[in-house]
Amino acid sequence: MKNKRWMLTAGVLGMVLTGSAGVYAGTQLETIKAYLNHGLGIEVNGQKFTPTGDQGKKLVPITYQGSTYLPVRSIANTLNTEVTYDSKTNKISIGSTSSSSGSSSTSNSGSTSTSTDKNNQAEIVKAKYLPADLPLPTDAKIISLIESSVDGGKNKIVFTYTTKETLLTVGTSYKGYYQNKNLTQYSQDVQGEGFNVIARKEGKFAVSITGSTSTTDKDVNEITVVWEDE
């Protein structure tokens, strides 16, 4: 890889958000001609790596004017480094940040923070954007967080955390939480090797929560929560 400049780009990060046109409205975007680099192999810490998006779809590096751009969120997750997006300032932060604005999406601790800091961070996310009683393991460690405001100020948050709690335990807690919420739509598939819980209350919210074993650390599980106002 010598003689090449490697850059992480935020371009692919926006692909995980629905309504992305609204998110990027008013920003200084410029049309370019670039190439999807299907032939590029990627290794992370000596291991073969295939970047994927939220739904497991393969993401392809982009080559533009001699530089190759990789999907920042997928790479950062593999390196256990946080990526946050602040829709108000249209800014992406990678790793530790020092923002004092009070927004949880820009004040997250970096990957070197202590477990206690991570737990506090998880509580902040839960209290500000989600119902205060939404189940969250006490050892939850946020590894990525994306916040956006779409459709007239409706909030959307996508965050992933790791936990050593079993997938069956975590999945069952979400299953029980949503069973008696008078929902418009509800489905769940909770098993020991993974789970998926989908819930919707018309005019209020829609949420999808999935859990699986981490691809980089078999001792922990990764839980992804996608929550949006309706």
Sequence and secondary structure as in RCSB ss.txt:
>XXXX:A:sequence
MKNKRWMLTAGVLGMVLTGSAGVYAGTQLETIKAYLNHGLGIEVNGQKFTPTGDQGKKLVPITYQGSTYLPVRSI
ANTLNTEVTYDSKTNKISIGSTSSSSGSSSTSNSGSTSTSTDKNNQAEIVKAKYLPADLPLPTDAKIISLIESSV
DGGKNKIVFTYTTKETLLTVGTSYKGYYQNKNLTQYSQDVQGEGFNVIARKEGKFAVSITGSTSTTDKDVNEITV
VWEDE
>XXXX:A:secstr
 TTSEEEEESTTGGGGSTTHHHHHTTS       EE TT   EETTEE   B TTS B   EEETTEEEEEHHHH
HHHTT  EEEETTTTEEEES     S  TTT    TTS HHHHHHHHHHHHHHHS TT    TT EEEEEEEEEE
TTTEEEEEEEEEESS HHHHHHHHHHHHHTS  SEEEEEEETTEEEEEEEETTTEEEEEEEEE SS TTSEEEEE
EEEE 
